[in-house]
Amino acid sequence: MKWRKFGQSTLMATLISFCLWSIGWAGNKQLMSEKMAKQDLKRNLVEMVVGYKVRSEGQFGLTENPNYRIQTKAGALIKGINVEKMIYDKEKDIAFCTGYIDLGDVINVVGERMSFKNVRVRGYGFGTMTPSSKPPLMALRAALLNAYDELAAKIVGERIMSVSEAENFILTNDINRSKVLAAVYGAYIPNIDLDHPNRGWGWDEDGNAFVRLRLDVRKVRDILGQNIRYEGPNIVEVIGRGAQKDELSGPQEGAPGGSRLHGTEYRSLPVPTGSTAERELKAVPAPPGGPTPPQAQQ
């Protein structure tokens, strides 16, 4: 009798151990990916509300090595950000969240105090701990930086420097350079929701990222704090672009993964990664050049 009970206990313990081994313990990768998405959301909201300083330099002459660099800076003490929705794609280990902040008094990037009343600004954030899932997210961030630069160049202006020389009908020297230096605040991405039919961000059929950025030009100054004289429409929209692959170096490699957390919605995200890129890109919204989306709430 004792041996029978002992055998039953041993069998039960073995089954429990097998079940635990089969299920596996949840790791910290998803936790970190979701934390990263929340941090990205906060950064995007700071850049929208408080503003950012953008500096860019480009050289595009026919006899010089083409190069284009953008640097942005933003910083603020911010509170009251609320996360609306968190979505996690287990296959790709990509977290996506949306959130908002209700504004009161804000000191913007040029040091001015601005008073808002009943204004809600919405944003999004992405995060992943998997190297193979980072290229499309990096391209999306690069597209946003390019949109910042395009917006500043369009409203504030850019400095162009050109030098060209020819000898015996042959171009021997050609320099074409540009510089942008500006402080911008109040820019926003329209239609941020994942399932919006005319989303303000995404990827085209080649996997290159795009971001639409809008700005009320009455909320922009140059880097010296001077008022900008702009006689175009009050609401200006630009499109920024970003690439996944640096063709001068090489691609990044890695592997996907993920685990389940309470309060998170699980679904596939339309982010073109690895072997899923062709399938995911069939469902992306219309790329830049289509109809202008309706004005977003700010």
N, C-alpha and C positions, 0 to 999 in steps of 0.2 A: 504494500500500500504506500509506504514511504517512497519507494523507488518510483512508483507511478506518479505521485505528486511531484517528485523531483523532476521527472521527465517532462511533465506538463509545464512546470515552471520554466525549465530550460528552453522548451519549445516556444513558450510565450515571449521570453526575453529575446530569443533569436529573431522572432517575427518583428518585435518592436524595433530591434536594432536594424533589421533589414529595411523596415519602413522609413526610419530616420535617415538611413544611408541613401535610400532612393529619393527622398524628398530633398535632402540637403539643407544646410543652414543658409538663410538669406545673408548675402554679403553686403558690403557697404558701397558697391558701385552705383546702384540706383539712388541711394541716399545722396551720394556726392553729385550725381548728374542732376538731380532735382534741386539740390542746393545751388549748383552752378547756374541753372535756369533762373532761379529766383534772383541771384546776384546780377545776372544779365538784365533781367527785368528792371531792377533798381537802377542800374547804370543807364539804361535807355530812358527811363523816366527823368532822371537827373538831367540828361542831355536835352530832353524835350522842354522841361520846365525851367531849369536854371540857365541852361545854355552851354555852349562849348566854344573854345578857341580853336581855330583851324589854321594850319600853315601847310602850304604845299609848294613844291618846286618841281618843274618838269623841264626836260631837255629833249627836243625832238628834231634837231637839225639832221640833215642828210649825211653829214660827215662826222657826227658825234654819236656816241653810244646812247640810244634812247633810254630815258629813265624817268620815272614818275613816282614821287614820294609824297605821302600825306601824313601829317601828325595832328592829332586832336587831343585836347586836354579839357577835362571837366572835373569839378569837385564841389561838393556841398554837403552840409549836414541836412539830412532829410528824414522825415518820419511820416507815418500814416499811410504807408503803401500797403495795399490789400491785394492778395492773390485771389483771383476769381476762379481759375481752373488750372489744374495740373494734369497733363497727359504724358504718358510714358510709353514708348515703343520698346518692348523687350528685345525684339530681334535686332534692332540697331543700337540699343542703349542710348536713345535720345529722349531727353525730357523737354517738354514745351509747356510754358505757362503764360497766362495772360493776367493782368492786374491793372490797378488804377490808383490814383491819388486824388483826393479832393483838396483843392488849393485854397489857401488863405493868403497871408502875406509872404512874399518870396523875394529874396535878394538875388538878383540875376548875376550873370557872369561878369558884367561890367560894373557891379556894385550898386545898382539901383534897387530900391525897394518897390515892388509891384504888388498891388492889392487885387486879389481875385475874390469873387463871390459866386458860389454855386457853380464852379467850374470843375469838371472832372476830366482828367487826362488819363488815357488808357495806353498801355504798352504791352510788349511781349518779351519773352526771354527764352533762350535755348541753352541746353547744357548736355555734355556727354563726357564720359571718361574713356571712351574707346577711340583709339587713334584713327581707325578706318572711317569713323562717323564724323570726324572733325572737318575734313575739307569742305563740304557744302556749307557748314556753319561758319567756317572762316571766310568763305566766299561771300556769305550774306553780310557779315560784318564789314568786309572790304567794300561791298556795294554801298553800305550805309556811309562809310567814310568818303567814298567817291561822291555820294549825293550831297554830303556836307560841303565838300569842296566845290561842286558844281553850283550849289546854291549860293555860296559866298562869292564865287566868281561872277555869277549872274547879277547879284544885287550890289555887292560892294565893288567889284571889279578886280581885274588882275593886271599885274605889270608884265609887259612883254619886252624882251630884249632880243634883237636880231642882228646878226652880222653874217654877211655872205661875200665870198670872193671867187672870182673866176679868172683863169689864165689860159690863153689860147683856146677859148670857147669851152673850157673844161672847168666844172665847178671844183674848186680846190678847198674851199672852207665854207661851211654852212652851219650857223648856230641859231637855234630858235628856242628860247627859254621863257618860262612863265613863272610867276610867283603870286601866291594868294596869301593874305594875312588878314584875318577877320575874327570878330566875335559875333556869334549868332545865338539867339534864344527865341523860343516859341515855335521852332520847327517841329513837325509831327508827321507820322506815317499814317495815311488814311486806311481805313478798313483792315484792321489788324487781325480779325478773327480768322481762325484756321479754315473754316468752311465758307467764308465769304466768296461769292462768285467773282468779285473783282478785287481780290486781295491786293494790298499795297506792297507786298513783298513776296518773294518766291524764287523759282528757278525756271529758266527757259528750256527748250528741248535739248540744248547742248549741255545742260547742267550748270551754266553760268547763272549767278545770282543777280537779282535786281531788287531795288528798293525805291519806291516812290516817296518823295519827301515834299511836304508843303510848308509854306511859311507866309504869314501875314507880314508884308515888307515893312509895316510900321513898327515891327518888333526886331529890328536889326541895326547894328552899328558897326563901324569899322573898328579895328583894334585899338584906336586912339580914343574911342568913345564919341566920335563925331557923328552927327546925324547924316544919314544917307539920303541923297536927292535921287529918287527913283520915280519916274513918271509913268511906269507901266501899271498893270493891274495890281490891286492890293494883295490878292492871293496868287502866289507863284508856286509852280510845281516843277520839280526836276526828277530825273531818274538816274540813280547810281548803279554802276555795274561792278561785279566782282567775279573773279575766276577761281575755280577749284584747284587748278594745276599750274605750277610754275614750270613752264616749258624750258627754262634755262637751267633748272636743277633736276628735280625728280619728284615722283608722287610719294605720299605717305602710305604706310601699310599698317594693318592691325586686324583685330577681330571683334565682332559684336558680342553682347551679352545682356543680362538684366535679371531682376527679381521683383516680386510683388510687394506693394505697400498699401496700407489702408488709406482711403480718401483720394486715391489716384485713379484716373480713368485710363484704361489700357486700350490702345488702338494703334494701327499703323499710321505713321506720320508721312506726309508727302515730301520726304527729304531724299534726294537722289544719292544713295550711297551704294558703292560696290555693284554687285550683281543685280540689285533691285532697281538700279537707276532707270533702266528702260521702262519698266513697269510703272514706276512712280511718276515719271515725267508725262505719261499719258493723261494724268489727272490734274496737272498743274493749271492755274488760271492763265488767261491770255497774257503773253509776254508784253513788255513795253512797246508802245506804238499803237495800242488799241484805244478804245474810248476812255476818256478821263473819268475816274471814279467820282461818285458824289462826294461833296465836302464832308470830311470827317468831323466828328465832335471834338471840340477842344476845351 
